[in-house]
Amino acid sequence: MKYQHKFNRFIACTGLFVIVMGWWGCKVDTILDPNNPSIGGVTQNAQLGELQNLVVGAEAGMRIYLGTYLDDVSMIGREYYRFAASDPRVTGDILGKGSATLDNNTFYTTNPFAGRYRVVKNMNVLIQALQNTKADITADQRRAGIAYAKTVQAHELLMALNLEYQNGIRVDVSDPDHLGPFLSYDESLNAIQNLLNDANTDLQGNTATLPFTTTLYNNKASEFSKFNRALAARVAAYRKDWTTAATALSQSFLSLTGSLTDGSYYLFSTGGGDLLNPVFFPQNTPAAEVRVTQPNWVSEATPGDARLSKAPKRTSTATQDGLNSDYDFFVYTTNVAPIPIIRNEELVLLYAEVKIQQNQFPDALIALNRIRTAASLPAYTGPVTQPALITEMLNQRRYSLFGEGHRWIDMRRYNLLNTLPIDRPGDDVWPQFPRPATEVQQ
């Protein structure tokens, strides 16, 4: 069966999320169910409530398989171990135990990939709905709503690309019968940057409010632009386009003096039908099902670093599959703790990175010392050279952004994967995940 046919069937069955939970199912496109609207009904003449349903469904969908994604990148990046006695593939395949390799047709590869493209499809439907709606919204609101959708798409595509790396991704999937090609890694990054820039054209300076409510950031278009520019700065850093990254940072919510926690988050709650934080475990959870910190993260930290509170010591060592840790992974301390999409602490560190790459070392030191001071550490006193400051910047990212999905990507983009610890003789550090099986069948 050709990929296009499989993708078309996939879209028909999974294109729209039920609001809140993000469940999906095949529907006959005849009656517009307000709790699970059909694609045709919504795209022809959506009402404001139906636009909101699409947004709620997409933002719920952004959290689907988020736990799997974070386990993927955090384990390969040797930040934490996910112990799962019921599934040895977690500590086997993902860590490259013995002869194990990553599987292109199992949950840790296929689920995060499919989850991201479901949201992309939801946003394509939202764009069509906004283009055709006769609801009482202004032209500026329409533009802002479409820009919101493109910004969300860019984020989801970047998450897919983070796993696929040199395999590349499809960026143009608006027409399931005529899918765009797989792009190279660099082409994919460029396309994502262009998508963000296109969206920002309709956000920046737009005084309208979005025609729906979002939990991702501010509902005012000009403020939502700051979230867009924060993502654009991240993408530009991945592209090593330091000039563009600097400009994007200046237009984002970056603040060298503001709260490091300000930003955009995935939200969770105990409300009926909502989702809980997917990577939370209480302290001292038995080793059969738990996340524990990779021991080097603790042993290599600077004494007195306040960020060590993210890895409290367990009452007993957790052991599984030849791996051991005395420290819990406790970044998220409750089952409803929000998980960052992007926050000010990352932007301050991106600012430092840009300034280092541009040889503007005094500015870089201001940013690095902002992070060190917040972690109860003294100001940096090491060599003021580009190599030394890159090492310092990566180290601060390691501890500030622990468990937020960055370490593996950071070490890969600086060609340092070979410096990550090998937990057992014969283990591997993979540079990327395989292209999902459904994508390679043409």
SVG drawing of the C-alpha trace seen along z (x, -y; Angstrom):
<svg xmlns="http://www.w3.org/2000/svg" viewBox="-26 -47 67 55">
<polyline fill="none" stroke="black" stroke-width="0.4" points="0.0,0.0 1.4,-3.4 2.1,-5.9 -0.4,-8.4 -3.2,-5.9 -2.2,-5.0 -1.9,-8.7 -5.2,-9.5 -6.9,-6.8 -5.0,-8.0 -6.3,-11.5 -9.8,-10.4 -9.7,-8.5 -7.6,-10.8 -7.9,-14.3 -10.0,-15.9 -9.6,-15.6 -12.5,-15.2 -12.2,-18.3 -10.2,-18.1 -9.1,-14.5 -7.9,-14.5 -9.4,-11.1 -10.1,-10.3 -12.3,-8.2 -13.7,-7.7 -16.8,-9.8 -19.3,-10.0 -19.2,-13.6 -22.9,-14.4 -24.0,-15.8 -21.9,-18.4 -21.5,-17.1 -20.5,-20.0 -18.3,-17.7 -16.6,-16.0 -17.2,-18.2 -16.7,-16.7 -14.0,-18.2 -16.3,-19.3 -18.8,-20.9 -16.1,-22.9 -14.2,-24.0 -17.3,-25.2 -18.7,-27.7 -17.3,-27.3 -18.9,-29.0 -16.8,-30.6 -17.5,-27.6 -16.3,-25.2 -13.1,-27.2 -12.5,-27.0 -13.1,-23.2 -10.4,-22.8 -7.9,-24.8 -8.8,-22.9 -8.4,-19.7 -5.1,-20.6 -3.7,-21.9 -4.8,-18.6 -3.2,-16.8 0.1,-18.6 0.3,-16.7 -0.4,-13.3 2.7,-11.1 4.7,-14.0 5.9,-11.6 7.2,-9.2 9.0,-12.1 10.7,-13.3 11.7,-9.7 13.2,-9.3 15.3,-12.4 16.2,-12.4 17.3,-8.8 19.5,-9.0 20.8,-12.3 21.7,-10.4 19.7,-12.7 17.5,-10.1 16.6,-6.4 13.0,-5.3 12.6,-2.0 9.7,0.1 9.9,3.7 7.0,4.6 8.9,3.4 12.6,4.1 12.8,2.1 12.9,-1.1 16.3,-0.4 17.3,1.9 16.6,0.3 16.7,-3.3 20.1,-2.9 21.4,-0.6 22.0,2.3 24.2,5.0 22.9,5.7 19.7,3.8 18.8,1.0 16.0,-1.4 12.8,0.1 11.0,-1.8 7.7,-0.2 7.2,-0.5 5.7,-2.9 8.8,-5.1 9.2,-5.8 5.7,-5.8 3.6,-7.4 5.5,-10.7 5.7,-11.1 2.0,-10.4 1.0,-12.6 2.8,-15.6 1.2,-15.2 -2.3,-14.8 -1.9,-18.3 -0.5,-19.6 -3.6,-18.3 -5.8,-19.9 -4.2,-23.2 -4.7,-22.7 -8.4,-22.3 -8.3,-25.4 -6.7,-27.4 -9.4,-26.3 -12.1,-27.0 -10.8,-30.5 -10.5,-31.2 -14.1,-30.2 -15.9,-31.2 -18.7,-33.7 -18.5,-34.2 -18.3,-37.7 -14.5,-38.2 -12.4,-41.0 -9.9,-40.6 -7.1,-41.1 -8.5,-38.4 -8.7,-36.0 -5.1,-36.7 -4.1,-36.3 -5.9,-33.0 -4.2,-31.6 -0.9,-32.8 -1.5,-31.0 -2.2,-27.8 1.0,-28.1 3.0,-28.8 1.7,-25.6 2.4,-23.6 6.0,-24.9 6.5,-23.8 5.0,-20.3 7.1,-19.9 10.2,-20.8 9.5,-18.2 9.1,-15.6 12.4,-16.7 14.2,-16.6 13.7,-12.8 14.2,-12.3 17.2,-14.6 19.0,-13.7 16.1,-11.5 14.2,-14.8 10.4,-15.2 7.5,-16.1 6.6,-19.8 3.9,-20.1 1.1,-17.7 -1.9,-20.0 -3.2,-17.8 -3.2,-14.1 -3.5,-13.0 -0.5,-15.0 2.0,-15.1 5.1,-17.1 8.5,-15.3 10.7,-14.5 13.1,-17.3 16.7,-17.1 17.4,-18.2 18.6,-21.7 15.7,-22.1 13.2,-21.1 14.7,-23.6 14.5,-26.3 10.9,-25.4 10.0,-25.6 11.7,-29.0 9.8,-30.2 6.5,-29.0 7.2,-30.9 8.2,-34.0 5.1,-33.9 3.0,-33.6 4.8,-36.4 4.1,-38.8 0.4,-38.6 1.0,-38.7 3.6,-41.4 1.9,-44.8 -1.5,-43.2 -3.6,-44.7 -6.5,-42.2 -7.1,-39.4 -7.2,-35.8 -10.7,-34.7 -10.4,-31.9 -8.7,-31.3 -5.3,-29.6 -3.5,-28.2 -0.1,-28.5 0.4,-32.2 -1.3,-35.6 -4.5,-35.9 -3.5,-39.2 -1.9,-38.8 1.0,-41.1 1.8,-39.3 1.5,-35.9 4.1,-37.1 6.6,-37.0 6.0,-33.2 6.4,-32.8 9.7,-34.7 11.0,-32.6 10.4,-29.5 12.1,-31.2 15.2,-32.0 15.4,-28.3 15.1,-27.3 17.7,-29.9 20.2,-28.6 19.7,-25.1 20.4,-26.5 23.5,-28.3 22.0,-31.6 23.1,-33.8 22.0,-37.1 18.5,-35.8 18.5,-34.3 19.6,-37.6 16.8,-39.5 14.2,-36.9 15.3,-37.1 15.0,-40.9 11.3,-40.4 10.5,-37.6 9.6,-37.6 13.3,-37.4 14.2,-39.2 17.7,-39.2 16.2,-40.4 12.8,-38.9 11.5,-35.6 13.3,-32.6 10.0,-30.6 8.0,-33.0 7.0,-31.4 4.7,-28.9 3.8,-25.6 1.8,-22.4 -0.9,-22.5 -2.4,-19.6 -5.1,-19.1 -7.2,-16.5 -10.4,-17.7 -12.6,-15.1 -11.3,-14.0 -8.1,-16.1 -4.5,-14.8 -2.0,-14.5 1.7,-15.3 3.0,-12.2 6.5,-12.2 5.7,-12.6 6.5,-9.9 6.4,-10.5 9.8,-10.4 11.0,-6.9 8.7,-5.1 9.7,-1.4 12.2,-0.7 9.8,1.4 8.1,-1.8 10.0,-5.0 12.3,-7.7 15.6,-8.2 18.4,-10.6 21.5,-9.4 24.2,-9.5 26.7,-11.6 24.2,-14.5 24.6,-14.7 28.3,-13.8 29.4,-16.3 27.4,-19.2 29.1,-22.2 28.8,-21.8 26.1,-24.1 24.1,-24.2 20.5,-24.8 19.3,-22.9 20.4,-19.7 17.0,-19.8 15.6,-18.4 17.3,-15.1 16.7,-14.4 18.4,-11.3 16.3,-8.2 15.9,-6.2 17.1,-3.1 19.0,-2.6 16.8,-2.0 18.2,0.9 17.0,2.4 18.6,4.0 22.2,3.3 21.4,-0.4 21.5,-2.0 20.7,-5.4 20.4,-6.8 18.5,-9.9 14.9,-10.5 14.1,-12.5 11.9,-15.1 11.8,-18.1 8.0,-18.0 6.9,-17.6 3.2,-17.0 1.0,-15.2 -0.3,-18.5 3.0,-20.4 3.2,-22.2 5.9,-21.2 7.7,-24.0 7.3,-24.5 9.7,-27.4 10.6,-29.7 12.7,-32.6 15.6,-30.6 16.1,-28.9 15.9,-32.3 18.6,-33.8 20.8,-30.8 20.1,-31.2 21.1,-34.9 24.3,-33.8 24.9,-31.3 24.3,-33.9 26.6,-36.4 29.4,-33.7 29.0,-32.8 29.2,-36.5 32.3,-36.9 30.5,-39.4 31.8,-37.9 30.8,-40.6 27.2,-40.3 27.4,-36.5 28.8,-36.7 26.0,-38.8 23.5,-36.2 25.6,-33.2 26.0,-34.9 22.2,-35.6 21.7,-31.8 24.6,-31.0 23.3,-33.5 19.8,-32.1 21.3,-28.7 23.2,-30.0 26.5,-29.8 29.2,-32.5 30.0,-34.4 31.9,-32.7 35.7,-33.0 37.0,-30.7 38.7,-31.6 36.9,-34.1 37.4,-32.4 34.8,-31.1 35.5,-27.3 35.5,-27.8 32.3,-29.9 30.6,-27.3 31.5,-24.6 30.1,-26.8 26.9,-27.6 26.2,-23.9 26.8,-23.1 24.4,-25.7 21.8,-24.4 22.4,-20.9 21.4,-21.9 18.8,-24.6 16.9,-22.7 17.2,-19.3 14.5,-16.9 12.9,-19.5 14.1,-17.9 17.3,-19.7 20.5,-17.9 20.6,-15.3 19.8,-17.9 22.4,-20.3 25.2,-17.7 24.3,-16.6 24.4,-20.1 27.8,-20.7 29.1,-17.3 29.5,-16.1 27.4,-13.0 30.5,-10.9 31.1,-12.6 27.8,-11.4 28.2,-8.7 27.9,-5.1 25.9,-3.4 26.9,0.2 29.6,1.7 28.3,1.9 25.6,-0.7 25.1,-3.2 24.2,-6.9 21.9,-7.2 22.0,-10.3 18.4,-9.9 15.4,-7.8 14.5,-5.7 11.8,-7.0 8.6,-5.3 7.6,-2.2 4.5,-3.7 6.6,-6.5 9.0,-4.3 6.4,-2.2 5.8,-3.9"/>
</svg>
